[in-house]
C-alpha cells in the first residue's frame, strides 16, 4: 500500500470515528447546540440544546464545536474516497465529453465549496446564538401558561 492510500484510509477512519463520537454524544445529551439556544433568564444565561435540555456552558460550546466539525469531516471523507477512486474514474472516462481528471477536479471543487459554505453557515449560526441570547418573556398569567422565548 502506498503512502497516499494509507493517508486516505486513515482520513476515512478518523472521520468515521469523529462521526460516531458525534452520534453517541448527540444521543447522550439529547441534542446539539448549533440548533439550540441561549436564553437570558433574569441575570443568568441558560444554555439549551435543540431538544430543550439545559446544559452547562462548557457542554454547550463543546457540542457546538463538535457539530461544526462534522461538515469538514464529511468533506475530508468524500475527498479521500475521491482520491482513492481517481485512477478508476480517469480510466473509465477516456472517451466521455468531460475527461476523467477534469471530472475529478470539478467534483473536488464542488465538494470543497459546499463544505466551506456549510461550515461557515454553522459557525455563523452558533456564534449568533452565543452572542445574542434570547429574552424569556414574562408569564401571561393564564393558568398553566409556560414561559415563551421571544426571538430578538
C-alpha positions in Angstrom: 0.0 0.0 0.0 1.4 3.4 -1.0 1.6 6.4 1.3 -1.3 8.2 -0.4 -3.6 5.2 0.1 -2.6 4.9 3.8 -3.3 8.6 4.3 -6.7 8.4 2.6 -7.7 5.3 4.6 -6.6 6.9 7.8 -8.6 10.1 7.0 -11.7 8.0 6.3 -11.3 6.0 9.6 -10.7 9.2 11.6 -13.7 10.9 10.0 -15.9 7.9 10.7 -14.6 7.9 14.3 -15.5 11.6 14.7 -19.0 11.0 13.3 -19.5 8.0 15.6 -18.5 10.1 18.6 -20.9 12.9 17.4 -23.8 10.4 17.2 -23.0 8.9 20.6 -22.8 12.3 22.3 -25.9 13.6 20.4 -27.8 10.6 21.9 -26.2 11.1 25.4 -27.1 14.9 25.5 -30.3 14.6 23.5 -29.4 17.2 21.0 -26.8 19.6 19.8 -26.0 23.3 20.3 -25.9 24.7 16.7 -29.7 24.4 16.6 -30.1 25.1 20.3 -30.5 28.4 22.1 -29.1 30.7 24.8 -31.8 32.2 26.9 -31.3 35.2 29.2 -33.4 34.4 32.3 -33.1 37.4 34.6 -29.3 37.9 35.2 -28.4 34.3 34.2 -27.8 32.6 30.9 -29.4 29.2 30.3 -27.9 27.0 27.5 -30.5 24.8 25.8 -29.8 22.2 23.2 -32.2 21.8 20.3 -34.2 19.3 22.4 -34.7 21.9 25.0 -32.5 20.2 27.5 -30.5 22.6 29.6 -26.7 22.0 29.8 -23.7 23.8 31.2 -21.9 26.5 29.1 -18.9 24.1 28.6 -21.1 21.3 27.2 -23.0 23.8 25.0 -19.8 25.1 23.5 -18.3 21.6 23.1 -21.5 20.4 21.4 -21.4 23.4 19.0 -17.8 22.9 18.1 -18.3 19.2 17.6 -21.4 19.9 15.4 -19.4 22.4 13.3 -16.6 19.8 12.9 -19.0 17.4 11.1 -19.0 19.3 7.9 -15.2 19.3 7.4 -15.2 15.7 8.4 -17.7 14.7 5.7 -15.7 16.8 3.2 -12.4 15.1 4.2 -14.0 11.6 3.9 -15.5 12.4 0.5 -12.2 13.9 -0.9 -10.3 10.9 0.5 -12.7 8.5 -1.2 -12.5 10.5 -4.5 -8.7 10.3 -4.3 -8.8 6.6 -3.8 -11.2 6.2 -6.8 -9.3 8.7 -9.0 -7.4 6.2 -11.2 -10.6 4.2 -11.8 -12.6 7.3 -12.7 -9.9 8.6 -15.0 -9.5 5.2 -16.8 -13.3 4.8 -17.3 -13.8 8.3 -18.7 -11.3 8.4 -21.6 -13.9 8.9 -24.3 -16.5 10.9 -22.4 -17.3 14.6 -23.1 -15.5 15.5 -19.9 -12.2 13.8 -19.3 -11.7 11.9 -16.0 -9.1 14.2 -14.5 -11.4 17.2 -15.3 -14.3 15.4 -13.7 -12.2 14.7 -10.5 -11.2 18.4 -10.3 -14.8 19.5 -10.8 -16.1 17.1 -8.1 -13.4 18.1 -5.7 -14.1 21.8 -6.2 -17.9 21.3 -5.7 -17.3 19.2 -2.6 -14.9 21.8 -1.2 -17.3 24.7 -1.9 -20.3 23.0 -0.3 -18.3 22.1 2.8 -16.9 25.6 3.2 -20.4 27.1 2.9 -21.9 24.5 5.3 -19.1 25.1 7.8 -19.3 28.9 7.7 -23.2 28.7 8.0 -22.9 26.6 11.1 -20.2 28.9 12.6 -22.3 32.0 12.0 -25.4 30.3 13.4 -23.7 29.1 16.5 -21.8 32.3 17.2 -25.0 34.3 16.7 -26.7 32.1 19.4 -23.9 32.7 21.8 -23.6 36.5 21.1 -27.4 37.2 21.1 -29.2 35.4 23.9 -33.0 35.4 23.6 -35.0 37.0 26.3 -37.5 35.0 28.3 -40.9 36.6 28.2 -42.9 37.0 31.4 -45.7 34.5 32.1 -49.1 35.5 30.6 -51.0 35.0 33.8 -53.1 32.2 32.3 -53.1 29.0 34.4 -50.7 26.5 33.1 -49.1 29.0 30.7 -45.4 28.2 30.0 -42.7 30.7 29.6 -42.3 31.7 26.0 -38.9 32.6 24.4 -39.0 35.8 22.4 -36.8 36.0 19.3 -34.6 39.1 19.0 
